Amino acid sequence: MHQKLSEQKNATIYQYQLVKRTIIRTELIQSHILIAAIFLAFQVLMYQMDGLFSWLFGFAVVQIIHIAIILVTFIGVDEAADRKWIWRIAPPWIGFKPANDIKLLLFRRVHRHMFWIGLCTVALLYPWVKESLMISIVSWHLWLLIPRLLLSFSFRKEQNDGVLRLESKEASYYRR
């Protein structure tokens, strides 16, 4: 009944070949966090306590906008594994990130949608929000997406059918 592995002719083996690895340097992460601190200082200096509130509330608003865009983007995705995203606070992947490996094409599409639809959503909010909150929302939106857009740009020459793995200090692209 049981066959040895060497006797099985139709065994399926999934192989992934590492094509490119991008190391995220500690200095880059520290610079990214410093930008958020400078932004906080600006908000507090310009708008006092209202600036602090806007800085905190703007972060929450952007997270809600991003999760809504992620959910809308995944309506047409067939694979359940691609739909699993988690919220993290570990730099540089602050906010929502894929829980597992993700197809590069899907990663690019989700973040392109988050960038443009997010900006359009912020523009729609413009007439109803205060200046300090508008500055916060736009700044947080860009601040959260810049590391991901830079990563997408660094893998621009790679084929879209590959898989992207995001780790805390590196991002790796694998081809099937």
Contacts in CASP RR format, 6 or more apart in sequence:
PFRMAT RR
TARGET T0000
AUTHOR 0000-0000-0000
METHOD contacts of the structure
MODEL  1
MHQKLSEQKNATIYQYQLVKRTIIRTELIQSHILIAAIFLAFQVLMYQMD
GLFSWLFGFAVVQIIHIAIILVTFIGVDEAADRKWIWRIAPPWIGFKPAN
DIKLLLFRRVHRHMFWIGLCTVALLYPWVKESLMISIVSWHLWLLIPRLL
LSFSFRKEQNDGVLRLESKEASYYRR
5 11 0 8 1.000
14 176 0 8 1.000
15 176 0 8 1.000
16 163 0 8 1.000
16 174 0 8 1.000
16 175 0 8 1.000
16 176 0 8 1.000
17 174 0 8 1.000
17 175 0 8 1.000
17 176 0 8 1.000
18 172 0 8 1.000
18 173 0 8 1.000
18 174 0 8 1.000
19 158 0 8 1.000
19 162 0 8 1.000
19 173 0 8 1.000
19 174 0 8 1.000
19 175 0 8 1.000
20 155 0 8 1.000
20 158 0 8 1.000
20 172 0 8 1.000
20 173 0 8 1.000
21 170 0 8 1.000
21 171 0 8 1.000
21 172 0 8 1.000
21 173 0 8 1.000
22 151 0 8 1.000
22 154 0 8 1.000
22 155 0 8 1.000
22 170 0 8 1.000
22 171 0 8 1.000
22 172 0 8 1.000
23 169 0 8 1.000
23 170 0 8 1.000
24 92 0 8 1.000
24 147 0 8 1.000
24 169 0 8 1.000
24 170 0 8 1.000
24 171 0 8 1.000
26 169 0 8 1.000
28 92 0 8 1.000
29 91 0 8 1.000
29 92 0 8 1.000
32 91 0 8 1.000
32 92 0 8 1.000
32 143 0 8 1.000
32 146 0 8 1.000
32 147 0 8 1.000
33 91 0 8 1.000
35 143 0 8 1.000
36 143 0 8 1.000
39 55 0 8 1.000
39 139 0 8 1.000
39 143 0 8 1.000
40 52 0 8 1.000
40 55 0 8 1.000
43 51 0 8 1.000
43 52 0 8 1.000
43 54 0 8 1.000
43 55 0 8 1.000
43 132 0 8 1.000
43 135 0 8 1.000
43 136 0 8 1.000
44 51 0 8 1.000
44 52 0 8 1.000
44 55 0 8 1.000
46 132 0 8 1.000
47 54 0 8 1.000
47 131 0 8 1.000
47 132 0 8 1.000
50 130 0 8 1.000
50 132 0 8 1.000
51 132 0 8 1.000
51 136 0 8 1.000
54 130 0 8 1.000
54 132 0 8 1.000
54 133 0 8 1.000
54 135 0 8 1.000
54 136 0 8 1.000
55 136 0 8 1.000
57 133 0 8 1.000
57 136 0 8 1.000
58 133 0 8 1.000
58 136 0 8 1.000
58 137 0 8 1.000
58 140 0 8 1.000
59 136 0 8 1.000
59 140 0 8 1.000
61 133 0 8 1.000
61 137 0 8 1.000
61 140 0 8 1.000
62 137 0 8 1.000
62 140 0 8 1.000
62 141 0 8 1.000
62 144 0 8 1.000
63 87 0 8 1.000
63 95 0 8 1.000
63 96 0 8 1.000
65 118 0 8 1.000
65 121 0 8 1.000
65 122 0 8 1.000
65 141 0 8 1.000
66 95 0 8 1.000
66 96 0 8 1.000
66 114 0 8 1.000
66 118 0 8 1.000
66 144 0 8 1.000
67 96 0 8 1.000
69 110 0 8 1.000
69 113 0 8 1.000
69 114 0 8 1.000
69 117 0 8 1.000
69 118 0 8 1.000
69 121 0 8 1.000
70 85 0 8 1.000
70 96 0 8 1.000
70 110 0 8 1.000
70 114 0 8 1.000
72 113 0 8 1.000
72 117 0 8 1.000
73 109 0 8 1.000
73 110 0 8 1.000
73 113 0 8 1.000
73 114 0 8 1.000
74 82 0 8 1.000
74 83 0 8 1.000
74 110 0 8 1.000
77 83 0 8 1.000
77 106 0 8 1.000
81 100 0 8 1.000
82 98 0 8 1.000
82 102 0 8 1.000
82 103 0 8 1.000
82 106 0 8 1.000
84 98 0 8 1.000
84 99 0 8 1.000
84 100 0 8 1.000
85 96 0 8 1.000
85 97 0 8 1.000
85 98 0 8 1.000
85 99 0 8 1.000
86 96 0 8 1.000
86 97 0 8 1.000
86 98 0 8 1.000
86 99 0 8 1.000
87 95 0 8 1.000
87 96 0 8 1.000
88 94 0 8 1.000
88 95 0 8 1.000
88 96 0 8 1.000
88 97 0 8 1.000
89 95 0 8 1.000
90 168 0 8 1.000
92 147 0 8 1.000
93 147 0 8 1.000
93 148 0 8 1.000
93 166 0 8 1.000
93 168 0 8 1.000
94 144 0 8 1.000
95 144 0 8 1.000
97 166 0 8 1.000
98 107 0 8 1.000
98 164 0 8 1.000
98 166 0 8 1.000
101 163 0 8 1.000
101 164 0 8 1.000
101 165 0 8 1.000
101 174 0 8 1.000
102 163 0 8 1.000
102 164 0 8 1.000
102 166 0 8 1.000
103 160 0 8 1.000
103 161 0 8 1.000
103 162 0 8 1.000
103 163 0 8 1.000
103 164 0 8 1.000
104 155 0 8 1.000
104 158 0 8 1.000
104 159 0 8 1.000
104 160 0 8 1.000
104 161 0 8 1.000
104 162 0 8 1.000
104 163 0 8 1.000
104 164 0 8 1.000
104 173 0 8 1.000
105 160 0 8 1.000
105 161 0 8 1.000
105 162 0 8 1.000
107 148 0 8 1.000
107 152 0 8 1.000
107 164 0 8 1.000
108 152 0 8 1.000
108 160 0 8 1.000
111 145 0 8 1.000
111 148 0 8 1.000
111 149 0 8 1.000
111 152 0 8 1.000
112 152 0 8 1.000
114 145 0 8 1.000
115 145 0 8 1.000
115 149 0 8 1.000
118 141 0 8 1.000
119 138 0 8 1.000
119 141 0 8 1.000
122 134 0 8 1.000
122 137 0 8 1.000
122 138 0 8 1.000
122 141 0 8 1.000
125 134 0 8 1.000
125 137 0 8 1.000
126 134 0 8 1.000
129 137 0 8 1.000
151 166 0 8 1.000
151 171 0 8 1.000
154 171 0 8 1.000
155 164 0 8 1.000
155 171 0 8 1.000
155 173 0 8 1.000
158 173 0 8 1.000
158 175 0 8 1.000
159 175 0 8 1.000
161 175 0 8 1.000
161 176 0 8 1.000
162 173 0 8 1.000
162 174 0 8 1.000
162 175 0 8 1.000
162 176 0 8 1.000
163 173 0 8 1.000
163 174 0 8 1.000
163 175 0 8 1.000
163 176 0 8 1.000
164 171 0 8 1.000
164 172 0 8 1.000
164 173 0 8 1.000
164 174 0 8 1.000
165 171 0 8 1.000
165 172 0 8 1.000
165 173 0 8 1.000
165 174 0 8 1.000
END
